[in-house]
Amino acid sequence: MSKKLLTEDLILERLNEEGVEEPGNLDQVAMVEVLQEHFDCKILTGDWPNYADYWFYTTTTADSYDVYVAADHDKNPDIYNEVYYYESDWLNELPEQIKMGNTVYVDHAAEDSYEYTDALEQAYDDYWNDKKEEIEDELIEEGYEYENE
C-alpha cells in the first residue's frame, strides 16, 4: 500500500482552495480585513477614537518638532510611552498588538507610511504560517505523511 505523500505543493494547493492568499498578494485594506478576522483585533484609523489598547500617532513638541508616539493604554496616559524622532522604529510594536487581538489606533501619518505596510505584512506572515500549520495538521489527520517518515 502506497502512502499518501505530504508535500509543500499540496499544502499550498489546499491554502489556495480555502482562499488564503500568499504573503505579498494583498493590499493594505485586504490585509487589515484578514488580520482583524483572524486575530480578533481592531485597527482603527481616521478620527481619534474613544478607546484603543495601543495608540500610534504623531504630535508636535513645544519647540515645533514632529514626533512619533507609540502609547499603551494601560500605562499612564499623561506620559508618552515611546517617543520617536523618526518613523523607522515607531511601528515596531504594531504586529504584536495585532496578534494579541488588541484594538489599535493608527493615525494618518502611520497609515500612509511604508512602516505601516511592513508591520501589516509581518502580522500577515504570522497569519499565513498559522493557516499553513492548520492545513498541514488536517492533511496529516487525513493520512498524509512526509516522505522521510
Beta strands, then each sheet from edge to edge (+ up, - down):
strand 1: 4-5
strand 2: 42-44
strand 3: 54-60
strand 4: 66-72
strand 5: 82-84
strand 6: 103-106
strand 7: 144-145
sheet 1: 1+ 7+
sheet 2: 2+ 6+ 3+ 4- 5+
end
